[in-house]
Amino acid sequence: MWKGRFQTETSNLVQRYGESISYDWRLYAYDIQGSIAQAAALQDAGIINKTEERAIVRGLKDIQTEIETGDFKFRTSLEDIHMNIESALTEKIGAPGAKLHTARSRNDQVALDTRLYCREETKRIFERVSTLQNALVTVAVNFPEAVVPGYTHLQRGQPVLFAHHLLAYVEMLERDKGRLKDSYKRINVMPLGSGALAGSTIILNRKLVADKLGFPAITQNSMDAVSDRDYIAELLFDISLIGVHLSRLSEDVILWASAEFGFIELSDAHTTGSSLMPQKKNPDVAELTRGKSGRLIGNLMSLLTTIKGLPMTYNRDLQEDKEPLFDSIDTIKLALEVFAEMMAVSKVREERTLAAASDPFLLATDLADYLVLRKVPFRDAHEITGKLTAYSIQEKRDFPDMTLDEFQQFSDAFESDVLKVLDLKTALKARKSVGAPSPANVRRQITSWQNKLKHSTM
């Protein structure tokens, strides 16, 4: 590449240290796609003729076939995917191949390749998030009447439908999709034509290139175009937050699947056993997903740390953007796929969830609300209910087992209908404000999500 300037061969150690072909080979299809568009621009500008353009396109397609069939020999001495393909092309077709890099640098070439790659992978991640949402909605549909305690501080708080709990994650994942859509706009900008940092005196039609590659916009500052990695950082953030949401769901699944909770049963196909304890059925998918979220966050931190101190424009440090990017994309796609598959066939153990949700203390807030509706100030109602709870614990008698006289020891506002408040079904039906978990609300939300997910696209 630079033999005209240098008198000595590059050290083998430097070659090993500087090569990226061992991982950036996976950009080959995008590099070829960009080079075909580059050839069209060169022909349009009169740098090559139609015959040379056809030879370049034919040669590039042959190289793509060789890579995909495993017949292509990558060379570490050529450093990266760009030079491996260009060198092979020149060997195949001669002089036209050597003209392809006119008015192009590896700086704007790699910026193009990674944008094309991120653009495609963003769509694939989006689709997998939708698949997981559908899996969660499927469980909600399959077990519409299952009731569980809702928790704060991992202490039982108030009763909710299990479907409502699952739909909370559907909401989270929808925000993730919104972020993917938003970052897609900033990925989808065409940088080719920026050259090494200052464009070129050979003017190519950048709009023609953008149109051929499906870019709606073109970068407007050549220095920024070759050094910008914001779009990768933003995508890594989106992936990290999806990972965090999966980690939170994993924690719930791990608890629910434990003997102490026993709320769900995971299929044998999505659990593992113990090499020593034959009775074990471990929620490894959820545990691995919870663990991998740290890796996703680490990849984001790695890139941010790499770019935080870089001067304009391209610096070799930017080669370090690809491994965390590739790893995060591979990791999140597989995590989403396996989690969706696992959740879609999970079973809710409704007898266990009902037993837990039948804890009378879950309706303590309902008792306070009962008093408020009878003109007792909320803070007084809160205190009265707290004293009732302490009394119930002391007497070892649940709220439904207490007499009206006992209730009235704490407030004259209690009347004979107080026990109706302590019915679980009544309590759930009463939670009918927007966003609350009444059965009617949850049914509407399930229908809404089913319709929305049918038309969910990038």
KOLFI-787852 format. One record per residue (C-alpha): x, y, z; residue number from 1. Coordinates in steps of 0.02 Angstrom, whole numbers, plus 32768, in hexadecimal, padded with zeros to 4 digits. Each point is the difference from the previous one (the first is absolute). Example, Ala and Ser with C-alpha at 12.3 -4.5 7.8 and 13.67 -1.06 7.14 Angstrom:
# residues 2
+------+------+------+-----+
|    x |    y |    z | pos |
+------+------+------+-----+
| 8267 | 7F1F | 8186 |   1 |
| 8045 | 80AC | 7FDF |   2 |
+------+------+------+-----+
This chain:
# residues 458
+------+------+------+-----+
|    x |    y |    z | pos |
+------+------+------+-----+
| 8000 | 8000 | 8000 |   1 |
| 8089 | 8079 | 802D |   2 |
| 8098 | 7FB2 | 7FAB |   3 |
| 8029 | 80A1 | 7FA5 |   4 |
| 8028 | 805B | 80A2 |   5 |
| 8052 | 7F76 | 8067 |   6 |
| 80A7 | 7FAB | 7FE4 |   7 |
| 7FED | 7F72 | 807E |   8 |
| 7F7C | 7F78 | 8010 |   9 |
| 7F89 | 8010 | 8091 |  10 |
| 8035 | 7F98 | 8095 |  11 |
| 7FA1 | 7F5D | 8016 |  12 |
| 7FD6 | 8034 | 80B1 |  13 |
| 7FB9 | 80A5 | 7FC3 |  14 |
| 7F9A | 7FA3 | 7F7E |  15 |
| 7FBA | 7F8D | 8086 |  16 |
| 7FDF | 8092 | 8075 |  17 |
| 7FAE | 806D | 7F7D |  18 |
| 7F99 | 7F86 | 7F9B |  19 |
| 7F42 | 8001 | 800C |  20 |
| 7FD8 | 7F7F | 7F7B |  21 |
| 7FEA | 7F7B | 8086 |  22 |
| 7F5D | 8056 | 8032 |  23 |
| 7FD1 | 8084 | 7F7F |  24 |
| 7FF3 | 7F7A | 7F77 |  25 |
| 7F48 | 7FFA | 802E |  26 |
| 7FEA | 80AA | 7FAD |  27 |
| 8027 | 7FB3 | 7F56 |  28 |
| 7F50 | 800C | 7FB7 |  29 |
| 7FF1 | 80B7 | 8032 |  30 |
| 80AF | 8027 | 7FBF |  31 |
| 7FD3 | 7FB2 | 7F59 |  32 |
| 7F58 | 805A | 7FFC |  33 |
| 8059 | 80A7 | 801F |  34 |
| 8086 | 7FDA | 7F7D |  35 |
| 7F7C | 7FDB | 7F7B |  36 |
| 7FB2 | 80AB | 8024 |  37 |
| 80AF | 804E | 7FFC |  38 |
| 801D | 7FB4 | 7F54 |  39 |
| 7F5D | 804B | 7FC2 |  40 |
| 8037 | 80AC | 803D |  41 |
| 80AB | 7FEC | 7FAD |  42 |
| 7FAD | 7FD3 | 7F5C |  43 |
| 7F89 | 8092 | 8010 |  44 |
| 8095 | 8074 | 8019 |  45 |
| 805E | 7FB7 | 7F69 |  46 |
| 808C | 7FB5 | 8069 |  47 |
| 7FD7 | 7F52 | 7FC0 |  48 |
| 7F99 | 7FC8 | 7F6B |  49 |
| 7F6A | 7F8E | 7FF9 |  50 |
| 8068 | 7F67 | 7FD6 |  51 |
| 8071 | 801F | 8096 |  52 |
| 7F69 | 801A | 8070 |  53 |
| 7FB5 | 7F5B | 7FC8 |  54 |
| 80A6 | 7FA7 | 801F |  55 |
| 8009 | 804A | 80B0 |  56 |
| 7F4D | 7FCD | 8029 |  57 |
| 8019 | 7F51 | 7FBA |  58 |
| 80A5 | 7FEC | 805F |  59 |
| 7FB4 | 803C | 80A4 |  60 |
| 7F6E | 7F89 | 7FF0 |  61 |
| 8077 | 7F70 | 7FDE |  62 |
| 8063 | 802E | 809C |  63 |
| 7F5F | 8004 | 8067 |  64 |
| 7FD6 | 7F52 | 7FC2 |  65 |
| 80AD | 7FC2 | 802D |  66 |
| 7FF2 | 8048 | 80B0 |  67 |
| 7F55 | 7FB4 | 801B |  68 |
| 8037 | 7F54 | 7FC3 |  69 |
| 809E | 8005 | 8069 |  70 |
| 8077 | 8004 | 7F6B |  71 |
| 8045 | 80AE | 801F |  72 |
| 80AA | 800D | 8055 |  73 |
| 800C | 8095 | 8075 |  74 |
| 80B0 | 8047 | 8016 |  75 |
| 8036 | 804E | 80A4 |  76 |
| 8086 | 8063 | 7FA4 |  77 |
| 7F74 | 8063 | 7FAB |  78 |
| 7FBE | 8033 | 80AB |  79 |
| 7F46 | 8011 | 7FE4 |  80 |
| 7F6A | 7FCE | 7F98 |  81 |
| 8011 | 8098 | 7F8E |  82 |
| 80AE | 7FD9 | 7FC3 |  83 |
| 7FE1 | 7F45 | 7FF8 |  84 |
| 7F70 | 801B | 7F88 |  85 |
| 8057 | 8088 | 7F9C |  86 |
| 809E | 7F97 | 7FEC |  87 |
| 7F9E | 7F66 | 7FCB |  88 |
| 7F9D | 806A | 7F85 |  89 |
| 809D | 8047 | 7FB0 |  90 |
| 8049 | 7F51 | 7FF2 |  91 |
| 7F61 | 7FC9 | 7FA8 |  92 |
| 7FE0 | 808E | 7F87 |  93 |
| 80A2 | 8063 | 7FF9 |  94 |
| 8005 | 80BE | 7FE6 |  95 |
| 7F45 | 8024 | 801B |  96 |
| 8010 | 7FB8 | 80AF |  97 |
| 808F | 8076 | 8027 |  98 |
| 7F91 | 8094 | 7FCE |  99 |
| 7F75 | 7FD8 | 807B | 100 |
| 804E | 805C | 8093 | 101 |
| 8007 | 80A6 | 7FA1 | 102 |
| 7FBC | 808F | 806D | 103 |
| 7FE3 | 7F86 | 808E | 104 |
| 805C | 7FDD | 80A3 | 105 |
| 7FF2 | 7F6F | 8076 | 106 |
| 7FC6 | 8086 | 807B | 107 |
| 7F5E | 8026 | 7FA6 | 108 |
| 7FF5 | 7F4C | 7FC1 | 109 |
| 7FF9 | 7FB6 | 80AF | 110 |
| 7F87 | 8087 | 8037 | 111 |
| 7F8E | 7FCA | 7F72 | 112 |
| 8013 | 7F46 | 8023 | 113 |
| 7FD8 | 8010 | 80B9 | 114 |
| 7F6A | 806E | 7FDD | 115 |
| 7FBD | 7F81 | 7F83 | 116 |
| 801F | 7F76 | 807E | 117 |
| 7FB0 | 805E | 8092 | 118 |
| 7F6B | 802F | 7F94 | 119 |
| 7FDD | 7F4A | 7FD5 | 120 |
| 801F | 7FBD | 80AF | 121 |
| 7F91 | 8084 | 804F | 122 |
| 7F6F | 7FBA | 7F9B | 123 |
| 8029 | 7F4F | 8037 | 124 |
| 8008 | 8031 | 80B8 | 125 |
| 7F5C | 805F | 7FED | 126 |
| 7FAC | 7F64 | 7FB9 | 127 |
| 8040 | 7F94 | 808F | 128 |
| 7FC1 | 807C | 8082 | 129 |
| 7F54 | 7FF5 | 7FAE | 130 |
| 800A | 7F42 | 8007 | 131 |
| 8022 | 8005 | 80BB | 132 |
| 7F6F | 8079 | 8018 | 133 |
| 7F8F | 7F86 | 7FA4 | 134 |
| 803D | 7F72 | 806F | 135 |
| 7FD6 | 8062 | 809E | 136 |
| 7F54 | 802D | 7FBB | 137 |
| 7FE5 | 7F47 | 7FD9 | 138 |
| 801D | 7FD2 | 80B6 | 139 |
| 7F8A | 808C | 8035 | 140 |
| 7F7A | 7FBA | 7F8B | 141 |
| 801C | 7F4E | 803C | 142 |
| 7FEE | 802E | 80B8 | 143 |
| 7F8B | 8096 | 8004 | 144 |
| 7FBC | 7FE2 | 80B0 | 145 |
| 80A1 | 7FD7 | 805C | 146 |
| 8019 | 8077 | 8093 | 147 |
| 80A6 | 8024 | 8054 | 148 |
| 803C | 8075 | 8087 | 149 |
| 8050 | 809C | 7FBD | 150 |
| 80A0 | 8024 | 805F | 151 |
| 8060 | 8097 | 803C | 152 |
| 80A6 | 7FE2 | 805A | 153 |
| 7FDC | 7F49 | 7FD7 | 154 |
| 7F76 | 8007 | 8083 | 155 |
| 7F4C | 7FDB | 7FD2 | 156 |
| 7FA4 | 80A1 | 7FDA | 157 |
| 7F5D | 7FF3 | 7FA0 | 158 |
| 7FAD | 7F7D | 7F91 | 159 |
| 8012 | 800B | 7F43 | 160 |
| 7FD8 | 7F90 | 7F6F | 161 |
| 8097 | 7F9E | 7FC5 | 162 |
| 7FD8 | 803E | 7F51 | 163 |
| 8010 | 80B4 | 803E | 164 |
| 80AE | 7FD7 | 8043 | 165 |
| 8035 | 7FB8 | 7F59 | 166 |
| 7FB9 | 8094 | 7FA1 | 167 |
| 8071 | 8071 | 8066 | 168 |
| 8092 | 7FB0 | 7FA5 | 169 |
| 7FA6 | 8011 | 7F5A | 170 |
| 7FF9 | 80BB | 8024 | 171 |
| 80BA | 8005 | 8027 | 172 |
| 802B | 7FA4 | 7F60 | 173 |
| 7F92 | 8077 | 7F9C | 174 |
| 806A | 8091 | 8040 | 175 |
| 809A | 7F9E | 7FC9 | 176 |
| 7FB7 | 7FF2 | 7F52 | 177 |
| 7FDF | 80BB | 8000 | 178 |
| 80B6 | 801F | 8028 | 179 |
| 8038 | 7F8A | 7F76 | 180 |
| 7F91 | 805C | 7F84 | 181 |
| 8045 | 80A6 | 8038 | 182 |
| 80B7 | 7FCD | 7FF7 | 183 |
| 7FDF | 7FB0 | 7F55 | 184 |
| 7FE5 | 80B0 | 7FBB | 185 |
| 80AE | 8034 | 8035 | 186 |
| 804E | 7F5F | 7FC1 | 187 |
| 7FAD | 8017 | 7F57 | 188 |
| 8073 | 808B | 7FBE | 189 |
| 807C | 7FE1 | 7F72 | 190 |
| 80B7 | 802E | 8024 | 191 |
| 8058 | 7FC1 | 7F62 | 192 |
| 8052 | 808E | 7FA1 | 193 |
| 804D | 804E | 809C | 194 |
| 80A8 | 7FB4 | 7FD2 | 195 |
| 8087 | 7FF6 | 8085 | 196 |
| 7FC0 | 80A0 | 8054 | 197 |
| 7FEE | 8089 | 7F7D | 198 |
| 7FA2 | 7FB3 | 7F6F | 199 |
| 8059 | 7FF9 | 7F58 | 200 |
| 8028 | 8070 | 7F6E | 201 |
| 7FB2 | 7F77 | 7F96 | 202 |
| 7F48 | 8025 | 8014 | 203 |
| 7F8A | 7F6D | 8004 | 204 |
| 7F43 | 8008 | 8006 | 205 |
| 7FDF | 7FD7 | 80B7 | 206 |
| 7F44 | 8005 | 7FE7 | 207 |
| 800D | 7F79 | 7F7C | 208 |
| 8060 | 7F94 | 807D | 209 |
| 7F81 | 8025 | 808A | 210 |
| 7F6F | 7FD3 | 7F8E | 211 |
| 804F | 7F5C | 7FCC | 212 |
| 801D | 7FD2 | 80B6 | 213 |
| 7F56 | 803A | 803E | 214 |
| 803D | 8090 | 806B | 215 |
| 7F86 | 8092 | 8010 | 216 |
| 8087 | 8078 | 803D | 217 |
| 80B8 | 8029 | 7FE1 | 218 |
| 8080 | 8039 | 8081 | 219 |
| 8026 | 80BA | 7FF4 | 220 |
| 80AA | 800B | 8053 | 221 |
| 808C | 7F91 | 7FC2 | 222 |
| 8064 | 8009 | 80A2 | 223 |
| 7F6C | 7FCE | 806A | 224 |
| 7FCC | 7F79 | 7F85 | 225 |
| 80A1 | 7F9C | 800E | 226 |
| 8014 | 8013 | 80BD | 227 |
| 7F4A | 7FF1 | 8038 | 228 |
| 7FD8 | 7F64 | 8064 | 229 |
| 7F6A | 804A | 805B | 230 |
| 7F8C | 7F8F | 7F9E | 231 |
| 805C | 7F66 | 8042 | 232 |
| 8001 | 8043 | 80B2 | 233 |
| 7F47 | 8025 | 7FF4 | 234 |
| 7FD9 | 7F53 | 7FBE | 235 |
| 806A | 7FB2 | 808A | 236 |
| 7F9E | 8066 | 807F | 237 |
| 7F5B | 7FC4 | 7FB7 | 238 |
| 803F | 7F4D | 8008 | 239 |
| 803E | 8018 | 80B2 | 240 |
| 7F57 | 803F | 8039 | 241 |
| 7FA8 | 7F6F | 7FAB | 242 |
| 807B | 7F91 | 805F | 243 |
| 7FD5 | 8057 | 80A3 | 244 |
| 7F47 | 7FE4 | 7FE1 | 245 |
| 8021 | 7F49 | 7FD8 | 246 |
| 8066 | 7FF5 | 809F | 247 |
| 7F6F | 8044 | 8067 | 248 |
| 7F8A | 7F84 | 7FAE | 249 |
| 8080 | 7F78 | 8020 | 250 |
| 8002 | 8029 | 80B9 | 251 |
| 7F43 | 7FF0 | 8008 | 252 |
| 8004 | 7F5B | 7FA0 | 253 |
| 8087 | 7FBB | 8074 | 254 |
| 7F98 | 802D | 8099 | 255 |
| 7F5D | 7FC2 | 7FB4 | 256 |
| 8050 | 7F59 | 7FD1 | 257 |
| 8048 | 7FE2 | 80AE | 258 |
| 7FAF | 7F87 | 807B | 259 |
| 7FE2 | 8091 | 8076 | 260 |
| 7F93 | 805A | 7F81 | 261 |
| 7FCD | 7F75 | 7F89 | 262 |
| 7F9D | 8078 | 7F92 | 263 |
| 803B | 7FBD | 7F58 | 264 |
| 8043 | 7F60 | 7FB6 | 265 |
| 8082 | 800B | 7F77 | 266 |
| 8009 | 7F76 | 7F7F | 267 |
| 8086 | 7F79 | 8008 | 268 |
| 803F | 8042 | 7F59 | 269 |
| 802D | 80A7 | 804E | 270 |
| 804B | 7FC8 | 80A5 | 271 |
| 8097 | 7F9A | 8033 | 272 |
| 8026 | 7F83 | 8088 | 273 |
| 808B | 7FE7 | 807D | 274 |
| 8096 | 7F8E | 7FEB | 275 |
| 7FEE | 7FCF | 80B7 | 276 |
| 7F4E | 8023 | 803C | 277 |
| 7F85 | 7F9B | 7F96 | 278 |
| 7F65 | 805E | 8038 | 279 |
| 803A | 80A9 | 7FC0 | 280 |
| 7FAE | 8061 | 7F72 | 281 |
| 8061 | 80A1 | 7FE8 | 282 |
| 7FC6 | 809E | 7FA5 | 283 |
| 80A6 | 8012 | 7FA6 | 284 |
| 7FBB | 8067 | 7F6F | 285 |
| 7FC6 | 8087 | 8078 | 286 |
| 80A1 | 7FF9 | 8065 | 287 |
| 806E | 800C | 7F66 | 288 |
| 7F99 | 8090 | 7FBD | 289 |
| 800E | 805B | 80A6 | 290 |
| 80BD | 7FE6 | 7FF8 | 291 |
| 8013 | 8035 | 7F4B | 292 |
| 7FB3 | 80A9 | 8025 | 293 |
| 80A4 | 802E | 8056 | 294 |
| 805E | 7FD4 | 7F62 | 295 |
| 7F8E | 806F | 7F97 | 296 |
| 801A | 8092 | 8076 | 297 |
| 80BB | 7FDE | 7FFD | 298 |
| 8004 | 8008 | 7F42 | 299 |
| 7FAB | 80A9 | 8005 | 300 |
| 807D | 8040 | 8082 | 301 |
| 8090 | 7FBC | 7F98 | 302 |
| 7FCD | 8066 | 7F68 | 303 |
| 7FDA | 809F | 8061 | 304 |
| 80AA | 7FF4 | 8054 | 305 |
| 8055 | 7FE6 | 7F57 | 306 |
| 7FB4 | 8099 | 7FAD | 307 |
| 7FFA | 807A | 8092 | 308 |
| 80AF | 8048 | 7FE6 | 309 |
| 8018 | 7FF3 | 7F44 | 310 |
| 802F | 809B | 7F9D | 311 |
| 7FBE | 801A | 7F51 | 312 |
| 7FF8 | 7F9F | 7F91 | 313 |
| 801F | 7F46 | 7FE3 | 314 |
| 8073 | 7FAD | 807E | 315 |
| 802D | 7F49 | 8003 | 316 |
| 7FAE | 7FF1 | 80AC | 317 |
| 7F5B | 7FFB | 7FA0 | 318 |
| 802B | 7F51 | 7FC6 | 319 |
| 7FCD | 7FCE | 80B1 | 320 |
| 7F4A | 8028 | 7FDA | 321 |
| 7FDB | 7F5E | 7FA4 | 322 |
| 801D | 7F75 | 807D | 323 |
| 7F8B | 8049 | 8085 | 324 |
| 7F81 | 8027 | 7F78 | 325 |
| 8003 | 7F52 | 7FB6 | 326 |
| 7FFC | 7FAE | 80AB | 327 |
| 7F6E | 8068 | 803F | 328 |
| 7F99 | 7FE1 | 7F64 | 329 |
| 8021 | 7F44 | 8002 | 330 |
| 7FDB | 7FF7 | 80BA | 331 |
| 7F5D | 8062 | 8001 | 332 |
| 7FB9 | 7FA8 | 7F68 | 333 |
| 801C | 7F54 | 804B | 334 |
| 7FC1 | 8037 | 80AC | 335 |
| 7F60 | 8044 | 7FB5 | 336 |
| 7FE4 | 7F64 | 7F98 | 337 |
| 8018 | 7F83 | 808C | 338 |
| 7F9E | 8067 | 807E | 339 |
| 7F6C | 800E | 7F8B | 340 |
| 8002 | 7F46 | 7FDF | 341 |
| 800A | 7FDA | 80BB | 342 |
| 7F76 | 8077 | 8035 | 343 |
| 7F86 | 7FCB | 7F77 | 344 |
| 7FF5 | 7F4F | 8047 | 345 |
| 800D | 8028 | 80BB | 346 |
| 7F6F | 7FCE | 8070 | 347 |
| 7FB5 | 8065 | 808E | 348 |
| 7FD8 | 7F9B | 809D | 349 |
| 7F5E | 8059 | 8029 | 350 |
| 7FE1 | 7FA5 | 80A2 | 351 |
| 80A6 | 8042 | 8043 | 352 |
| 7FE6 | 80B1 | 7FC2 | 353 |
| 7F50 | 8004 | 804A | 354 |
| 803F | 7FC2 | 80A8 | 355 |
| 8081 | 8089 | 8006 | 356 |
| 7F85 | 8085 | 7FC4 | 357 |
| 7F81 | 7FCB | 8084 | 358 |
| 806B | 804B | 808A | 359 |
| 7F82 | 8075 | 8055 | 360 |
| 8085 | 8083 | 8020 | 361 |
| 8006 | 801F | 7F44 | 362 |
| 7F59 | 805A | 8014 | 363 |
| 8039 | 8072 | 808E | 364 |
| 8006 | 8093 | 7F87 | 365 |
| 7F4E | 7FD7 | 7FCB | 366 |
| 7FCB | 8010 | 80B7 | 367 |
| 8051 | 80AB | 8008 | 368 |
| 7FA7 | 8031 | 7F5F | 369 |
| 7F5C | 7FC2 | 804B | 370 |
| 8018 | 8079 | 8091 | 371 |
| 802E | 8090 | 7F8C | 372 |
| 7F5E | 7FE7 | 7FA0 | 373 |
| 7FAA | 8017 | 80A8 | 374 |
| 8051 | 80AA | 8019 | 375 |
| 8093 | 7FC8 | 806B | 376 |
| 809E | 8061 | 7FCF | 377 |
| 807B | 7F8E | 7FA8 | 378 |
| 808B | 8014 | 8080 | 379 |
| 7F86 | 7FD2 | 808B | 380 |
| 7FC0 | 7F6E | 7F99 | 381 |
| 80B3 | 7FC7 | 7FE3 | 382 |
| 8024 | 8004 | 80BB | 383 |
| 7F5E | 7FA5 | 802B | 384 |
| 8026 | 7F77 | 7F83 | 385 |
| 80B1 | 7FF0 | 8042 | 386 |
| 7FBE | 7FE7 | 80B0 | 387 |
| 7F83 | 7F80 | 7FBE | 388 |
| 8090 | 7FA2 | 7FAE | 389 |
| 8064 | 7FFE | 80A2 | 390 |
| 7F65 | 7FC3 | 805D | 391 |
| 7FE3 | 7F77 | 7F7F | 392 |
| 80B3 | 7FC3 | 8012 | 393 |
| 7FF7 | 8007 | 80BE | 394 |
| 7F5C | 7FA1 | 8007 | 395 |
| 8035 | 7F89 | 7F75 | 396 |
| 7F5C | 801E | 7FA6 | 397 |
| 7FF3 | 803B | 7F4C | 398 |
| 7F93 | 8095 | 7FD0 | 399 |
| 7F71 | 7F93 | 7FBC | 400 |
| 7FF7 | 7FA3 | 80A7 | 401 |
| 7FE9 | 809F | 8067 | 402 |
| 7F55 | 803C | 803A | 403 |
| 7FB1 | 80A9 | 7FDB | 404 |
| 8016 | 802C | 80B9 | 405 |
| 80BA | 7FE4 | 7FEF | 406 |
| 8009 | 8070 | 7F66 | 407 |
| 7F9D | 8086 | 8059 | 408 |
| 807B | 7FFF | 8091 | 409 |
| 8073 | 805B | 7F87 | 410 |
| 7F81 | 806F | 7FA5 | 411 |
| 7F45 | 8021 | 8007 | 412 |
| 8006 | 8016 | 7F43 | 413 |
| 8005 | 7F44 | 7FE8 | 414 |
| 7F54 | 7FBA | 7FD7 | 415 |
| 7FB9 | 7F54 | 7FDF | 416 |
| 8035 | 8003 | 7F49 | 417 |
| 80B9 | 8009 | 802D | 418 |
| 801B | 7F46 | 7FE1 | 419 |
| 7FCD | 8016 | 7F49 | 420 |
| 809F | 8065 | 7FEA | 421 |
| 8065 | 7F68 | 8030 | 422 |
| 7FC7 | 7F99 | 7F6A | 423 |
| 808D | 7FE9 | 7F82 | 424 |
| 7F94 | 8006 | 7F65 | 425 |
| 7FA5 | 809B | 803C | 426 |
| 80A5 | 8053 | 8026 | 427 |
| 8044 | 7FDD | 7F51 | 428 |
| 7F61 | 803B | 7FA9 | 429 |
| 800A | 80A3 | 8061 | 430 |
| 80AC | 8026 | 7FB7 | 431 |
| 7FB9 | 8046 | 7F60 | 432 |
| 8058 | 80A8 | 7FEB | 433 |
| 8068 | 8012 | 7F62 | 434 |
| 8099 | 7F90 | 800D | 435 |
| 7FC0 | 7F9F | 8098 | 436 |
| 7FEF | 7F40 | 8002 | 437 |
| 7F44 | 7FE4 | 7FFE | 438 |
| 7FD0 | 7F68 | 7F97 | 439 |
| 7FA3 | 8070 | 7F85 | 440 |
| 8097 | 8073 | 7FED | 441 |
| 8077 | 7F6F | 7FE7 | 442 |
| 7F90 | 7FB0 | 7F7C | 443 |
| 7FFE | 80A4 | 7FA1 | 444 |
| 80BD | 8011 | 800F | 445 |
| 801C | 7F4F | 7FC0 | 446 |
| 7F91 | 8022 | 7F69 | 447 |
| 8058 | 80A6 | 7FE3 | 448 |
| 80AC | 7FAE | 8004 | 449 |
| 7FCA | 7F73 | 7F8E | 450 |
| 7FC6 | 807F | 7F7F | 451 |
| 8096 | 8071 | 8016 | 452 |
| 807F | 7F73 | 7FF0 | 453 |
| 7FB2 | 7FC4 | 7F5D | 454 |
| 8035 | 80A5 | 7FB1 | 455 |
| 80A2 | 801E | 805D | 456 |
| 808A | 8025 | 7F82 | 457 |
| 8098 | 806F | 7FEE | 458 |
+------+------+------+-----+
